[in-house]
C-alpha cells in the first residue's frame, strides 16, 4: 500500500520513504522472529503431546485432546511432515480411544460379541469417533451404533482418519481398511452398512468407487449406505473461501492474505464442489481455479442409498431452509439435486429432510434415528 502512495509522490516522497522503510523493516523483522520462535516452540510442545499419547497419558488421550488433534489434521493434515508424525492421524478402526489392529485376535478382544452384520461409521471434517456420541450423556440420545446393534443386530465400528487429506486419498484408504477388516473379522461377514456424516459420506462414496473398481470382496456385501448431511455438490462456505483466495490475489493490498486463505487443507478444498475422485482435482490448481471439475460417480449398484439432510428452520421445505440448510450444508447439495437436476443418483423415496437442527445435531438426534430406522425397516420388509 505504501508503494502505491510513494509511487505517486515520486522524488518528493523519497526522504519519507527511507524513514518508512527503515521502521517497517524493523517491525517486520521483530514479528517474523517472534513468530518463528513461537512456531518452533509450539510445534515441539505439540509433538511431545502427540508422542506421549494414549488414554490418560496426555492431552491426546482425552476427548478434548483428541478433538484438538482432529482439528489440526483438518486444517493442515496434508502438510504435516515427518517431524510432525506424532500429530498425523492414520486411518484406523477405533475402540476405547485407541487404534485397533486388523487381526482376528485384536478385533475379537476389542469388539466382543461380533456379529456377521457390520455397521461402519465415518465422521466428517475435523471430527473423530467420539462425536458420534454428541449430547448422548444424560439427554436420552442413544448413539446410532448402539441402536443398530439392539434393533438390527449390527456390530458398530468407528473409523478415524486425517480429514485434511484429499477425499479420494481417504477413500482409497477406507477401501483398503474394509478389505482388511472383512478378512480378519471374527465372524463371516454377511452384510455391511456404512454411515457417513458430512465429509464422511464423500469418503464412503469414494471408497465404494475404488473398491468396486478393484473388485474388492467387501463391495458386494454393502447393503445399506447412509449419507447424513453430506455436501455431495459442495459446501457454500468452502466455495466462499476459494473465491476469497482468488479475489485477494487481484489487488496488492490484499495479496498477503492469499496464503492465509489458500493455506487450508486439500480436504477442505475438496468440499467446495464435493470432489471424491483423484480425477476431480488432479488437473487443476485448486487455489486459482473456481470451476467445478467434479466427475459423475455412479453409486454402488448393489446397495441401498439413503440421504438425510437438515435445516435450522423448523420447516425443512421453506425458502430460508433451502438457503441456510444446517448452517454448513444445503439440502440441495445433500440430496445431490440442484436447479431441478438430479446430479447424484439417489432415489427420491430414499431421502429424508428434517427441520430444527444444525449440522452437528445430525450426529446424534432422535429424529435422525427415526428416519434411519424407518428407511431400514422399509427395506427389510421388501
C-alpha positions in Angstrom: 0.0 0.0 0.0 2.9 2.4 0.8 4.4 1.6 -2.5 1.4 2.9 -4.4 1.5 6.2 -2.3 5.2 6.8 -2.8 4.9 5.9 -6.4 2.5 8.8 -6.9 4.8 11.2 -4.9 7.9 10.4 -7.0 11.2 12.0 -6.0 9.5 14.3 -3.5 8.5 11.4 -1.3 12.0 9.8 -1.2 13.1 11.1 2.2 9.8 10.0 3.9 10.1 6.6 2.1 13.5 6.0 3.6 12.2 6.6 7.1 9.1 4.5 6.4 11.1 1.5 5.0 13.6 1.5 7.9 10.9 1.5 10.5 8.8 -1.1 8.7 11.7 -3.4 8.1 12.5 -3.4 11.9 8.9 -4.1 12.8 8.6 -6.9 10.3 11.8 -8.5 11.4 10.7 -8.5 15.0 7.3 -10.0 14.1 8.9 -12.6 11.9 11.5 -13.6 14.5 8.8 -13.9 17.2 6.5 -15.9 15.1 9.4 -18.3 14.1 10.3 -18.9 17.8 6.7 -19.3 18.8 6.0 -21.7 16.0 9.1 -23.8 16.8 8.3 -24.0 20.5 4.6 -24.6 19.8 5.4 -27.4 17.4 7.9 -29.1 19.8 5.3 -29.0 22.6 2.6 -30.3 20.3 4.9 -33.1 19.1 5.6 -34.1 22.7 1.9 -34.2 23.5 1.2 -36.4 20.5 4.2 -38.7 21.1 3.2 -39.4 24.7 -0.4 -40.1 23.8 -2.7 -42.9 25.0 -5.6 -43.0 27.3 -4.8 -40.9 30.4 -1.2 -40.5 29.3 -1.5 -37.0 27.9 -3.9 -34.5 26.4 -4.0 -36.7 23.3 -5.7 -39.4 25.5 -8.6 -37.2 26.5 -11.7 -36.3 24.4 -10.7 -32.7 24.2 -7.1 -33.6 23.2 -8.4 -36.0 20.5 -10.6 -33.3 19.2 -7.7 -30.8 19.1 -5.7 -33.3 17.1 -8.6 -33.9 14.7 -9.0 -30.1 14.2 -5.2 -29.7 13.5 -5.4 -32.5 10.9 -8.5 -30.9 9.3 -6.6 -27.6 8.7 -3.1 -28.9 7.9 -3.3 -32.7 7.8 -2.0 -32.8 4.2 1.2 -30.8 5.2 2.3 -32.4 8.4 5.8 -33.6 7.6 7.9 -36.4 9.2 8.8 -34.1 12.1 5.1 -33.9 13.0 4.4 -37.6 12.6 3.1 -38.0 16.1 0.3 -35.5 15.3 -0.7 -37.1 12.0 -3.8 -39.2 12.3 -3.7 -42.5 10.4 -6.9 -44.2 9.2 -7.9 -46.9 11.7 -10.8 -48.6 13.4 -11.1 -47.2 16.9 -12.2 -48.6 20.2 -11.7 -47.3 23.8 -9.7 -44.4 22.5 -7.1 -46.4 20.6 -6.4 -47.9 17.2 -7.3 -51.5 16.7 -5.1 -53.7 14.6 -6.9 -55.5 11.9 -6.1 -59.0 13.1 -8.7 -61.5 14.2 -7.3 -61.7 17.8 -7.2 -57.9 18.2 -10.7 -57.4 16.7 -12.2 -60.1 18.9 -10.6 -58.6 22.1 -11.5 -55.0 21.3 -15.0 -55.7 19.9 -16.6 -58.7 21.7 -19.9 -60.2 20.7 -19.1 -59.8 17.0 -21.9 -60.4 14.5 -21.9 -61.1 10.8 -23.5 -57.7 10.2 -21.1 -54.7 10.5 -22.1 -51.0 10.7 -19.1 -48.8 9.9 -19.3 -45.1 10.9 -17.1 -42.5 9.1 -17.0 -39.0 10.7 -16.8 -35.6 9.0 -14.2 -32.8 8.8 -12.3 -32.1 11.9 -14.2 -34.7 13.9 -13.5 -38.1 15.3 -15.2 -41.2 16.6 -16.1 -39.5 19.9 -18.6 -37.2 18.2 -21.0 -40.0 17.3 -22.0 -39.7 21.0 -22.8 -36.0 20.7 -25.1 -35.0 23.6 -25.8 -38.6 24.3 -24.8 -38.4 28.0 -27.9 -37.7 30.2 -30.0 -36.4 27.3 -31.7 -39.7 26.3 -29.8 -39.7 23.0 -28.7 -43.2 22.4 -25.9 -43.4 19.7 -27.0 -44.8 16.4 -24.5 -47.6 16.7 -26.0 -48.9 19.9 -29.5 -48.7 18.4 -28.4 -50.6 15.3 -26.9 -53.3 17.5 -30.0 -53.6 19.6 -32.7 -53.4 16.9 -31.0 -54.8 13.8 -28.1 -56.9 15.1 -25.2 -54.8 13.6 -21.8 -54.6 15.3 -20.9 -50.8 15.3 -17.4 -49.9 14.2 -15.9 -46.4 14.2 -13.3 -45.2 11.8 -11.0 -42.2 12.5 -8.9 -40.6 9.7 -7.0 -37.4 8.7 -9.6 -35.2 7.2 -7.1 -32.7 5.9 -6.1 -35.1 3.1 -7.9 -35.3 -0.2 -11.2 -37.1 0.0 -10.1 -39.5 -2.8 -6.9 -40.4 -0.8 -9.0 -41.2 2.2 -11.5 -43.1 0.0 -8.7 -45.4 -1.2 -7.5 -45.9 2.4 -11.1 -46.7 3.5 -11.4 -49.3 0.7 -8.2 -50.9 1.9 -9.3 -50.8 5.5 -12.6 -52.5 4.6 -10.6 -55.2 2.8 -8.5 -55.9 5.9 -11.4 -55.6 8.3 -13.7 -58.1 6.5 -10.8 -60.5 6.0 -9.9 -60.5 9.7 -13.4 -60.2 11.2 -14.0 -63.0 13.8 -17.3 -63.9 12.1 -18.0 -64.5 8.4 -19.2 -61.0 7.2 -22.5 -61.3 5.5 -23.5 -57.6 5.3 -22.1 -54.1 5.6 -23.9 -50.9 6.5 -22.0 -47.7 6.0 -22.8 -44.4 7.7 -21.1 -41.2 6.8 -21.6 -37.7 8.3 -20.7 -34.7 6.3 -17.3 -35.3 4.6 -17.6 -38.9 5.7 -20.3 -39.5 3.2 -18.0 -38.3 0.4 -15.2 -40.6 1.7 -17.6 -43.5 1.6 -18.7 -42.8 -2.0 -15.0 -42.6 -2.9 -14.2 -45.9 -1.2 -17.1 -47.7 -2.9 -16.0 -46.4 -6.3 -12.4 -47.6 -5.8 -13.5 -50.8 -4.1 -15.8 -51.7 -7.0 -13.1 -50.7 -9.5 -10.7 -53.2 -7.8 -13.4 -55.9 -7.5 -13.0 -55.8 -3.7 -14.7 -58.7 -1.9 -16.4 -56.4 0.6 -18.1 -54.2 -2.1 -20.9 -56.7 -2.9 -21.6 -57.1 0.8 -22.6 -53.4 1.2 -26.3 -53.5 1.5 -27.1 -50.0 3.1 -25.3 -46.7 2.9 -26.5 -43.6 4.9 -25.3 -40.1 3.9 -26.1 -37.7 6.8 -25.6 -34.1 6.0 -23.0 -34.8 3.3 -22.2 -32.0 0.7 -22.3 -34.1 -2.4 -22.4 -30.9 -4.6 -20.2 -28.9 -2.3 -20.5 -26.6 0.7 -21.1 -22.8 0.4 -18.5 -21.8 3.0 -15.8 -23.8 1.3 -16.6 -22.3 -2.0 -16.6 -18.8 -0.5 -13.1 -19.4 0.9 -11.9 -20.4 -2.5 -13.4 -17.3 -4.1 -11.9 -15.1 -1.4 -8.4 -16.5 -2.1 -8.9 -15.8 -5.8 -10.2 -12.3 -5.1 -7.5 -11.4 -2.6 -4.9 -12.2 -5.2 -6.2 -9.5 -7.6 -5.0 -6.5 -5.5 -1.6 -5.7 -4.0 -3.2 -4.6 -0.7 -5.0 -8.0 -0.2 -2.4 -10.3 -1.8 -0.7 -11.0 1.6 -3.9 -12.7 2.7 -4.0 -15.2 -0.2 -1.6 -17.6 1.6 -3.8 -17.5 4.7 -7.0 -18.3 2.8 -5.4 -20.8 0.3 -3.5 -22.4 3.1 -6.4 -24.6 4.1 -6.0 -28.3 3.6 -6.7 -30.4 0.4 -9.7 -31.9 2.2 -11.3 -28.6 2.8 -10.8 -27.6 -0.8 -12.4 -30.8 -2.0 -15.6 -29.7 -0.1 -16.0 -26.7 -2.5 -17.7 -28.9 -5.1 -17.8 -32.3 -3.5 -14.8 -34.0 -5.1 -14.5 -37.7 -4.4 -12.1 -38.9 -7.2 -8.4 -38.2 -8.0 -9.6 -37.0 -11.4 -11.8 -34.3 -9.9 -8.8 -32.3 -8.6 -5.7 -33.6 -10.3 -5.9 -31.5 -13.5 -6.5 -28.1 -11.8 -4.9 -25.7 -9.3 -7.5 -25.6 -6.6 -6.1 -22.3 -5.3 -6.7 -20.4 -8.5 -9.4 -22.3 -10.3 -13.0 -21.5 -9.5 -14.6 -24.0 -11.9 -16.3 -27.2 -10.9 -14.4 -30.2 -12.2 -16.4 -32.9 -10.4 -16.9 -36.1 -12.5 -20.0 -38.2 -12.4 -19.5 -41.1 -10.0 -22.2 -43.9 -10.1 -23.4 -45.1 -6.7 -22.6 -48.7 -5.7 -25.2 -50.6 -7.6 -25.9 -53.4 -5.2 -26.6 -51.2 -2.1 -29.5 -49.1 -0.9 -28.5 -45.4 -0.6 -30.2 -43.1 1.9 -29.9 -39.3 2.3 -30.7 -37.4 5.4 -30.5 -33.6 5.5 -31.4 -30.9 8.0 -32.2 -27.2 8.2 -32.1 -24.9 11.2 -35.5 -23.7 10.3 -38.4 -25.7 11.7 -39.8 -26.2 8.2 -37.2 -28.0 6.0 -39.2 -27.1 2.9 -39.0 -23.3 3.5 -37.1 -21.0 1.2 -35.0 -19.9 4.2 -34.2 -23.5 5.0 -33.1 -24.2 1.4 -30.6 -21.3 1.7 -29.1 -21.8 5.2 -29.5 -25.5 5.4 -28.0 -26.9 8.6 -25.6 -23.9 8.6 -22.9 -25.8 6.7 -24.6 -27.9 4.1 -27.7 -27.0 2.0 -30.4 -29.7 1.4 -29.9 -29.5 -2.4 -26.3 -30.5 -2.0 -27.0 -33.2 0.5 -29.6 -34.8 -1.9 -27.4 -34.3 -5.0 -30.1 -32.2 -6.7 -29.6 -28.7 -7.9 -31.7 -26.5 -10.2 -34.2 -29.4 -10.7 -31.4 -31.7 -12.0 -30.5 -34.9 -10.1 -26.7 -34.9 -10.2 -26.2 -37.9 -7.9 -28.4 -40.9 -8.4 -30.3 -41.0 -5.1 -33.8 -42.4 -5.3 -36.4 -39.8 -4.3 -38.1 -42.1 -1.9 -34.8 -42.8 0.0 -34.3 -39.2 1.2 -35.5 -37.5 4.4 -35.5 -33.8 5.1 -35.6 -32.8 8.8 -36.1 -29.4 10.4 -35.0 -27.7 13.6 -31.4 -28.9 13.9 -27.9 -27.9 12.8 -25.0 -29.8 11.2 -23.6 -31.3 14.4 -27.0 -32.3 15.7 -27.2 -34.8 12.9 -24.5 -36.9 14.7 -26.9 -37.9 17.4 -30.6 -36.9 17.3 -33.8 -38.9 17.9 -35.4 -37.6 14.7 -32.4 -38.8 12.6 -32.6 -42.2 14.2 -36.3 -42.5 13.5 -35.6 -41.7 9.8 -32.8 -44.3 9.7 -34.9 -46.9 11.4 -37.9 -46.2 9.1 -35.8 -46.5 5.9 -34.2 -49.7 7.1 -37.5 -51.3 8.1 -39.0 -50.5 4.7 -36.1 -52.3 3.0 -36.1 -55.2 5.5 -39.7 -56.0 4.8 -39.3 -55.8 1.0 
